[in-house]
Amino acid sequence: MSTLIKQQAYVATSSQRLVAIFAAATFGLALVFISGLASPEALHNAAHDWRHSHNFPCH
């Protein structure tokens, strides 16, 4: 006995793709600049090694 399952492939529209790309880029840039330009000492120390390992000046 066999069961046939019919599935449709999901195809994203170009506007959905652009929204996803924009959201990912915004989130990534926010992470870089928040950790890279953090001025409070706790945030600065938490991201210090990451900044130097990625050649991001911090002081």
N, C-alpha and C positions, 0 to 999 in steps of 0.2 A: 504494500500500500504506500502510496506517495501523496504528498500534499504540495500543491503548487502555491507559491506565495508571489503575489504581484506587488512590486514596489516601484515607486517613481523616484527618480533621482532629483535631488534638490538643486536647483540652479539659481545662484544669486544674481540679482540684477547689477548693472554697473553702478547704480547709485548706492546699493547696499555695500558693494565692494569699496567704494570711495569712503563711505562712512566708517567701515571697519579699518581701512588704512589710516584715515585721519585720527581715529580713536587710539589706535596702536602707536602712531607717531607722537601724538600728544602725551600719552601716558609715558612713553619712553623718554621723551625730552624732559618731562616733568621730573622723572626719577633722576636723570642726570643733573639737572640744574638744582633740584632740591638738595640732593646729596653733595653736589659739587660746590654750591655756593652757600651752604648752611653756615650761619654765623653763631648760633647758640653753641656753647662749648660741648654739650652732650652730643648734639648732632654732628658737630665737627669731628669729635674724637671717634664716633662710630663709623664715619665714612672716610677717615683719614687715610688708611692704607689703600682703600679702593681708589681714591683720588690720585695718589702718587703712582700706583701701579698702572693707571691709565693715562698718565702724563697730564692730569688735570690739576692746574695750580690751585693751591688753597691758601697760601700765605706768602 
